[in-house]
Amino acid sequence: MEISSLIDGYELFKDKKFKKYQNKFLDLVKNGQNPKVLFIACSDSRVDPTLITSASPGELFVLRNIGNFVPPFSPDDDYHATAAGIEY
């Protein structure tokens, strides 16, 4: 993807999609997020959780990592990024 495509995509979001969801975004800023779903997904660029689930802003909490890997809980210094994403 070219930088110009990223800029065009941002402009499209700002001009169309933000306006469509503006009240929802303002509500999320004012009242915070409280999604009912934690979606653990791969960091693979071909997988977009909001796209494949047709989720709206604020409906998914997305935790992305390599290979959708959820390591077993361990109280030591290993694997804390995934555990923190799930816990918080």
C-alpha positions as CSV (number, residue, x, y, z in Angstrom):
1,M,0.0,0.0,0.0
2,E,1.3,3.4,-1.0
3,I,1.4,6.3,1.5
4,S,-1.0,8.2,-0.8
5,S,-3.5,5.3,-0.4
6,L,-3.2,5.6,3.4
7,I,-3.8,9.3,3.2
8,D,-6.8,8.8,0.9
9,G,-8.2,6.2,3.3
10,Y,-7.9,8.6,6.2
11,E,-9.6,11.3,4.2
12,L,-12.5,8.9,3.4
13,F,-12.8,7.9,7.1
14,K,-12.8,11.5,8.2
15,D,-15.3,12.7,5.6
16,K,-17.7,9.7,5.5
17,K,-17.2,7.0,8.2
18,F,-16.4,9.3,11.1
19,K,-19.6,11.3,10.3
20,K,-21.6,8.1,10.2
21,Y,-20.4,7.1,13.7
22,Q,-19.7,10.5,15.2
23,N,-22.2,10.2,18.0
24,K,-21.0,6.7,18.8
25,F,-17.3,7.9,19.0
26,L,-18.3,10.8,21.2
27,D,-20.2,8.5,23.5
28,L,-17.2,6.1,23.7
29,V,-15.0,9.1,24.6
30,K,-17.4,10.4,27.2
31,N,-18.5,7.1,28.8
32,G,-15.6,4.8,27.9
33,Q,-15.6,1.5,26.1
34,N,-17.3,-1.6,27.4
35,P,-17.2,-4.2,24.6
36,K,-18.9,-7.5,25.4
37,V,-16.4,-9.5,23.2
38,L,-12.7,-10.0,23.4
39,F,-11.6,-11.1,19.9
40,I,-8.1,-12.7,19.9
41,A,-6.8,-12.5,16.4
42,C,-3.6,-13.0,14.5
43,S,-1.5,-10.0,13.7
44,D,-1.6,-11.2,10.1
45,S,-2.6,-8.3,7.9
46,R,-5.1,-10.5,6.0
47,V,-7.2,-10.9,9.1
48,D,-9.4,-7.9,10.2
49,P,-11.7,-8.7,13.1
50,T,-14.0,-5.7,12.6
51,L,-14.3,-6.4,8.9
52,I,-15.1,-10.1,9.2
53,T,-17.6,-9.6,12.0
54,S,-19.1,-6.4,10.7
55,A,-18.6,-4.8,14.2
56,S,-19.2,-1.2,14.8
57,P,-16.9,1.1,16.9
58,G,-16.8,0.0,20.5
59,E,-18.2,-3.5,20.0
60,L,-15.0,-5.5,20.0
61,F,-11.9,-5.4,22.2
62,V,-9.2,-6.8,19.8
63,L,-6.0,-8.5,21.0
64,R,-3.7,-9.3,18.1
65,N,-0.6,-11.3,18.3
66,I,1.4,-13.8,16.2
67,G,-0.7,-16.9,15.5
68,N,-3.7,-16.1,17.8
69,F,-1.5,-17.6,20.5
70,V,-2.8,-17.6,24.1
71,P,-0.1,-18.9,26.3
72,P,-0.9,-20.6,29.6
73,F,-1.0,-18.4,32.6
74,S,2.4,-18.1,34.3
75,P,3.2,-15.9,37.4
76,D,6.8,-15.4,36.2
77,D,8.2,-12.8,33.8
78,D,7.0,-14.6,30.6
79,Y,4.0,-14.0,28.3
80,H,2.7,-11.0,30.1
81,A,1.6,-9.0,27.0
82,T,-1.1,-11.4,26.1
83,A,-2.2,-12.0,29.7
84,A,-2.4,-8.3,30.3
85,G,-4.5,-7.8,27.2
86,I,-7.0,-10.4,28.4
87,E,-7.1,-9.2,32.0
88,Y,-7.5,-5.5,31.3
